[in-house]
């Protein structure tokens, strides 16, 4: 049976990358990454590209003081670790937010497969976007206040993990205040304070099942007003 039959079926660019990663000529390995464990760590000499088959992976960087900067959250069908194409050691860590399964492909084989499929230019465009997103995340940690960062992270989580109503998606994945504080780069008490404010004005809601419902339109408008 084709191993790809068990994984998320992506579309667009992700579907093309999926095809590359599951070529018969590509020697890849399937790796289980337990919750809070790393697929790779900052400083590693790691020349592999990864593909999320199940679970969630976050990439983070740390300041000299240990402050965490969330770069991105990856869900099934996402490619990560592709910045190894720039050479050198890993500048970030990739950590499982829940028990996850990833496909690990040596970069040399990945590049050969891209070339054979005529996808090198598409990959360069993808890489350019990813670098711009990463730079924006780092800039926000310095220039944007904690409430704004929390709101932006909730919107990102709603887009990536939300279920049900598109305008008011429900995040069923349990994410603790401690995890949110690490993503935002602030304290748990501050996260709790901002979440209460968001609830009080109807931007988010906690269901009886402890799921977080995010009103994407209203939260985005609130953040835009704050940053104006």
N, C-alpha and C positions, 0 to 999 in steps of 0.2 A: 504493500500500500504506500502511496506517495505520502511522505511525512507532512507535506504542506496541507494535507486534507484535515489535519487536526488543529490548524491555527486560524486566527482571524483572517478573513478575506478582505484585503485592503483594495483601494481603488486609486486611479491616477498614478502619480509618481511613485507612491508607496507600492502599488501593484507591480510596477516595472522593477522596482528594487527587490520585491518578493521573488519575482521570476529569476533574477540574477542569483539571489542567495540560495535558491533551491535547484540550481542547475546541477545535473548529474556530475559534471566535471569539478564542482566545487566541494572540496573536502572540509566539511564543517562539523562542529560538535555541538551537542545539546547540553546546556548547563543549567542546573537548578540553583537559584540564588535565594536563600532563605531571607525572610523579613529582617531588615536592618543590617544585612550583610552586603558586602560590596562585590559587584561584578569586576570592578577594577578600582584602584585607589590613586589619589593624587601622588605623583612621583613615580608611578609604575612605568616600566619600559614595556608597554603593551601595544602591540601592533595588530589589533584585531578590530573588526567591525561587528556590531551586535544587532540582533533583531529580536524584538519582544514577541514571544509566542503567547505568553499568558502572564498576568500580574501587572505590576506597575513599578517602574524604575524612575528615580529622580537623579539628576546630576547637580552637584553642588560644588562650590569653591569656598575656601575659608580664608579670612583675613589673618594677619599676623596675630591679632588678639583672639582668634578662634571664632570670630563671627561668621555664621554660615550665610552664603548667598545662593539661593535657589536659582538654577539656570533654566531647568525645564523638567517637565514630567512626561514620561513616555508610557504609552499603553499599547496593547496588542496591535501589531501592524506597523509599529514605529521602528525606525533605524536609529541607533545611537552609537557613540564612540567613533564616529567617522572622522573626527578631528585628528585621529592618529595619522591621517594622510599628510599632516603638516610636519610630522617628524618630532623628535624629542620625547620627553616624558609627559605623562598625563598631567594636565593642569587642574583637573577636576576629579571628583570621585563619583562613581555611579552606584547608587544604593537602592536596594529593593525596599519599596514601601509596604509590600506584602510578599508572601512566597511567590516567586516568579520563575518562569522558564524562558531562557533566551537561547538563540542560535548564535554561535560564535564562529566567525569566518576570518581566517588570516587575510590581512589587507592585500598582500600580493595577489592572492587568488581572486579576491574581490575586484581588484583593479583589472586583472586580466579578463574577468567575466564582463565587466562594464565595457571594456574595449571591444570584445567580441560582439556585444549587443548594440554597439553604437550609442552608448549612454554616458560617455565621459562628459560631454558638454552639459547634459542635464544634471549630472552629479555635481559639477562645478557650480552651477547655479544654485543647487540645493545647499551646497557648502557655504556659499556666500551669504545666503539667507540665514543659515544657522549661526554663522559668525556675527552677523548683525544683531540677531536676537540675543546672543550671549553678551555682547558688548552693552546692549540696552539693559540687560538684567544687572550687570555690574554697576552701570551708571546709576540705575535706580536705587541701588543699595546706599549710595552716597548722597544722592540729590533728592530722593523722594521720601516723605515721612512714613512712619510705620503704618498708620491707618490707610494711607493710599496703597502701600505695598500689599497689605492684607486684602484689601478690596480687589486688587488686580489678581492676586493669587486665587481668591475665591472664584473669580470669573474664569480663570484658566482651569481650575479644578472642575467647575461646572461644565465647561466645554469638553474636557477630556473624560470625566468620570460620570457626568450627569445622565440620569435616566428619566423617562417619562416626558412631561411637557417641555418643549424646546425653550419656551420663554422662562419657565420656572423649573429647571431641571432639579432632580433629587439626587444628592450625593449619598449613596448607601455605604460607601467605604468609610470605615471608622477612622477619622483623623483626629488625633488628640490635640489639645491646646499646646502641649509641649512640641509636637511635630510642627504645628502651625507657627509657633514662636521661632523654631529653627529656620523655617522657610522664610519668614519675614525678617528675621534678624533682630528680634526684640524679646521681651520677657513674656512669660505665660500670663501674668496679671494684665499686661497691656493688651494682649490678644483677647482675653476675656472681656476687658472693658470695651474694646472696639466692637466685638461681636454683639455685646449687649446693646450698644448704640445702633448697630445695623438692625437688630431685631426690633428695637423700639420704634424705628421709623419705617419698618416693613420691607427692608431690603433683603433680609434672610429670615427663615423660619425653621424651627426645629420641630419635627414631627414626633408623635408619641413613640415611634420606633427609633428615635434619636437620629433620624436622617436629616441632613441639612438641605433645605430647599433654598435656592438662590434665584431671586428675581433679577435676571440678567439685565433687562432693559433699565430698570430703576437703579440698580447698583452702578451700571455704567454711566448713567446720567448723573448720579450723585458724585462719582469720582471725577467726571468731567467738570462739574461745577466747582469742586474743591480745587482743581488744578488750574482753573481759569485765572 
